[in-house]
Amino acid sequence: MAFLIILRHHHQRIKSDKESLPADKKRNMSNISNVVVQERAVVVPGEILAEGMDYLPGDNTYRLGDKIHAKILGLVSVAGRVLKITPLAGPYLPQIEDKIIGKVTDITMSGWRVDTATAYSAMLNVKDATTRFIKKEEDLSKIFAIGDYLIVKIINVTSQNLIDLTLREPGLRKISEGRIIKVNAQKVPRIIGRKASMITLLREKTGCEITVGQNGLVWLNGTPEGELLAEKAIKLIEEKSHLEGLTERVEQFLGGQKLPERKTVSAAPEDA
Amino acid sequence: MTYKSRLDGRKDNDLRPMEAKVGVIPNAEGSAWFKIGNTWAIAGVYGPREIFPRFLANPKKGVLRCYYTMMPFSGSGERIRPGTSRRAQEIAMVMKESLAPLVDLSAFPNSVVDVFVELPQTDAGTRCAAISAAAMALAHAGIPMKDMVSAVAVGRVDDRLVADLDYREEHIGEFNPDSHGAPVADTPIAMLHATKQLTLLQMDGELSKEMLLKLLKLGEEATEKVYQVQVKALKENYSSE
C-alpha cells in the first residue's frame, strides 16, 4: 500500500489521468491506477507501463494481472485511458490500400510475382496491371521484365499474408529511372510527415521526385546531387525521428540550399 | 580444502564487468553485443523473411532459428574448427528454447527470424552471453516480445555458491592444485524479467536440492544485474545525441 502511495508521488501523473479518473472519494487505495512511464519515453519489451485497472492496453502492449506491459521496443503514447507504443523498428505488415514499391521477381501464367521487401512476395495479375487487352499468347516480359521496380497498391491481404497488387490507379507505374533506397518501414510516416509536410520539404529542397512505399522502399528521381542529398536527409530522419524537433533538424540539414529540378540541370553550376 | 576466496577476488554474488551495445551490425535488422568479463557475444537478427528450406515453414506463426558460433581464434588459443559441432548445435537449441517463449511471431506465418551469435572471445558463460545478446538484438529488430530475457551462470565451487563462473573457476582443479578434486557445479539460467520465469536451467555437476534453491535465488539477483545492462544499452541507443 505504501508502495503505491510512493509511486503516486514520485511519478508525474499525466493530465488525462486526472481527467479520466472520477473524483470518487470511495475509491479504495488498491484501485489506484498510475502510468509509471512518461509520454514519449523509450520502453523495452516487458517493461511496466501502468498499474491498476483504469488504463487499457492499446497497440503493442498487453495486460498481465493488474499491470500493462510493453510488447515491443518503442515510444509510449497515452491517449485518454489507452496506452500504446509506437515501434522504433520492426517489420512491415502488409495492409490493404498501402502504396508500396516492389520488384518483379518472376513471371507466371497470369501475371507477375513481386518482391515486397518483406517475408512475403505478392502477385500482380494481368487484369490489375493494365487496361489493355492482353492476348493469351502475349509475352508478359515485354510489359514488365524480371528486375523491374513498380509502384503498386495492395488490394488484398489474406491471413497468411498472401498479397494481391494493382497498378490500375493514378500514380502507380513502372519505375524506369532514379534510385531506390531502403529505410526502416516504421519510419515511413516520419518521412512523409504530417499532411505530407516533410516529404514536401524534401522535394522542394532537393528538386527530387520522391515516392515513399509503406514497405520502406523509397524512390528518388532527380539530379545526382539532389538524389544524394535526399538520401542523406532521409537517413537523418530515420536516425533522429524519435527526438524532438525533427522538422527543424531536417530544415537545418538541408539549409538554404535549393537544388534545381532535373530539367533545369544545365543552369545549376552557376548558382552553386 | 575449501574454496576460500574466488580466484579473481570477486564477491560471491558479483558478476564480471559487463558492457553492452545495440546497433553494431548495420546490415542486420537488429543487432547487439554483450560482453561479460572476457566473454564477448555478438548477435545479429535477420527477418522475418522467407524460410528455406520450405518444409520448415509453420503456417500458424513464424519460426525462430538460432545459430551459435565460436570464432576459430576465440577460447584458449586452441583453434576452433569453423562450422557446426555437436556442442554448437546443442547451444543453438537451448538458445532457441529460451528465446522462443517470449517472441510473438503470430503475425508472420510461414516466415523465419534468424538469430546469429558469434563469439570472438570466450571465457565460460558463452551460452548465457549469447542469449543476453540475442534478446537485445531481437528487441532492437522490433520483433514483438512479451518480455526481456537475461541469462547468467551460477554455480558451486566446493561448498561456495557463486555467480558468473569464469573458465578458471569452472576448472578449478587445473588452476588451483590446493583444491584438487573440489566439486564444481555450473548452472546456466535464463530468466524473464517481468514474470521471473525460467526459460533455461541446465546443470553440469552435482547439487543438493537446498543448494539448487539457493542458487536460483542467487540467479534471480544476478540476472537482474544483466537486465539492467541490457536495458541501459537499448535505451542509450535512442537517447538524444
Interface residues (C-beta under 8 A of the other chain):
Chain A: V42 V44 P45 G46 E47 I48 N60 Y62 L64 H69 K71 I72 L73 G74 P87 L88 A89 G90 P91 L93 T118 A119 Y120 S121 S159 Q160 N161 Q186 H242 L243 E244
Chain B: E29 G30 G47 P48 R49 E50 I51 P59 G62 L102 D104 A107 F108 P109 N110 S111 V112 A139 H140 A141 G142 I143 P144 M145 K146 D147 M148 L192 H193 A194 T195 Q230 V231 L234 K235 Y238 S239 S240
